[in-house]
Amino acid sequence: MSPKGSRKDCGASASSNPYAGPKLPHFVRVDAGQGLLRHSPNCLACGDENPSTMGLRMWRVGDEVHGEVTLPPVLEGAPGIAHGGITAAVLDDVLGTQAMLGAETMSVTVHLEVDYYRPVRLGRRLTLRGRTIQIDGRKVSVAAELHDDDGLLAEGRGLFLCVPPEHFIAGVA
């Protein structure tokens, strides 16, 4: 199902729109041979160069972002259970990647909402699925689900705002 709304403000040609970019924003890498999506090598959730990474792996399936992660004991909140903020961070990373792919440009989190249904156990393989709900001008609404083998653990919804590349470049110096 295609998202409602227009892509003209976020994903238009670069000549007419300062927020536009290529099909994948320049900092979203697709690893050769594996098709894995990573937006920053130092990202806490998915960065392959961050020694503290959660190890989230994401890939594109049609118009959706899919992912998997196994959270280590260092991310514990209650005994044997991931801290709720870690669950939110994993969902935010999938939602943000989905927003960038859906809008075909860079974006930032404006609003994040998470519904927790069951404890997220450490050491279990978790799967995620994101989808674009609506694109309205610079605003991109997305949703994601977090599952383990026993079913749905949490759902996230986010509102992201398309931003020009300079938004990120300024913070790199």
N, C-alpha and C positions, 0 to 999 in steps of 0.2 A: 504494500500500500504506500503510495506516495504521500509525503507530508503536505499539509495544507499550506497555503500562503505562497509567497513569491520568493525566488532566490535572487531577484534582480539587485537587491541592495547588498547582499553578502557575497554572492558568487558571480557577479557580473564581470565583464572583461576589465582588465587592469586599466585600460585607457579611460574608462568612465567611472571607475570606483576605486577609491584608495584602500578599501578593505578587501578587494578581490585578490585572489591568488590562483595558483595552478590547481589542478584537481586535488592534489594533496598539498597542504601548506609546506613550505620549504623545510621546516624543522620536523615534520612527521616523516620518519624514515620507514621504508619497507625493506626489511632485511632480505637480501637475495636468497632464493631457494626456500625460504620459510614463510614469506609473506607476513611477517610479524610487524605490527605498527608500534613505533615508539616515537614520542614527540620530543623527548629531551633525554640525553644520556644520563643526566643526574637526577631525574625524577625519582622521588621517594617510592612511588608505587611501581613504575615500570622501567626505570632507568637501569640499563645494563652496565653502566660505569659507576653507579652509586653503591658503595660497600654496604649500605644499610637498606638497599632496595627490598621491597616486599616480594619482588619477583613476578609481578603481574605480566602476563603475555596476552597481547591482543592481536586480532586479525580481522580482516573485512570479509563478510559473507553477504554478498549482494549490497543492499543499502544499510546493513547493520554492522555494528562492531560486536564481535564475540571475544571472550577472554577466559582465562583460567589462572588460578593462583592457589598455592598452598601456603597458608600463613604460618610462620615459625613461632615457637614459644616466646620469643622476645617481645611479641606484640600482644601479650596476654593482658586482659583486664581482670575479670574474675578468673579463678582457677580453670584452666583448660579452654577458656573462651576468649576470642579476640575482643580487644577494647572496642567499644562502639564507635569511637572516632576513627579507628582503623577501617572498620566496615564502611563508614562514610567516605573516607579517603579513597578506597578502592572503587566505590561507586562513582565518586566525583571524577576519577581518572577515566573511567569508561564513558561517562556522560560527556566529559570534555572532548574526548577523542571523537565520539559520535557527533557532537556539535560541529567540530571542525570538518569532519568528512561530509556531513549533511549540508553544511553551508559552503563547503569548498573554500574555506578561508580560516584564519586564526580567530580564536574567541577566548573569552575569559568567563569564569563563573560569576553570575550576579546573584543567583538564589539557588540553594540546594536544600532539598527536603528528602528525608529518609524515613521510611516505615520499617521498623524491625519486627519480624514475626517470630523468629526462633533464634536461639543462640548460634553464633558462628563459631564452630569448634576449630581449634588450632590443629594443624597437621592433616586436615582433610582437603581433598581436591575440591575446589570451588569453581563454579562456572558462572559466567556473566554474559548478558546479552543486552545491547543498547539499541535504541531506535530513535529516529527523529520524529517528533510529533508535529511540529509546526515551525515554519520560518516566516517571520513577519518583519520586514525591513532588516534591521541589524540584530533583532532578537531571534534566538533559536531555542525552541523548547524541545527537550529530550527526556527519555525515560530509560531506565535500566533495571534489570532483575539480577539477583544474586541467589544461586542455588547450590546445594550439595546433593549427594546421591539420594537423600531423603526428601528433597523438595525445596520449595521456596523459603529463603531465609530473610530476605530484605528486598525492598524496592526503593529506587531513588528516582526523583524527578528534578530536573534542573532547568534554569533559564540562563542562557549564555548570551554574551554580547560580542558581535564581530568587532575586531579591533585591527588597526593597521600594523604592519610588521614593526614599526618604530616603537610600539608599546612594549615589546619584548627586548628589542635591541638596546634600549636605554638602560635596562636593568643588567645588562651583561658586562658593561665597562668596568 
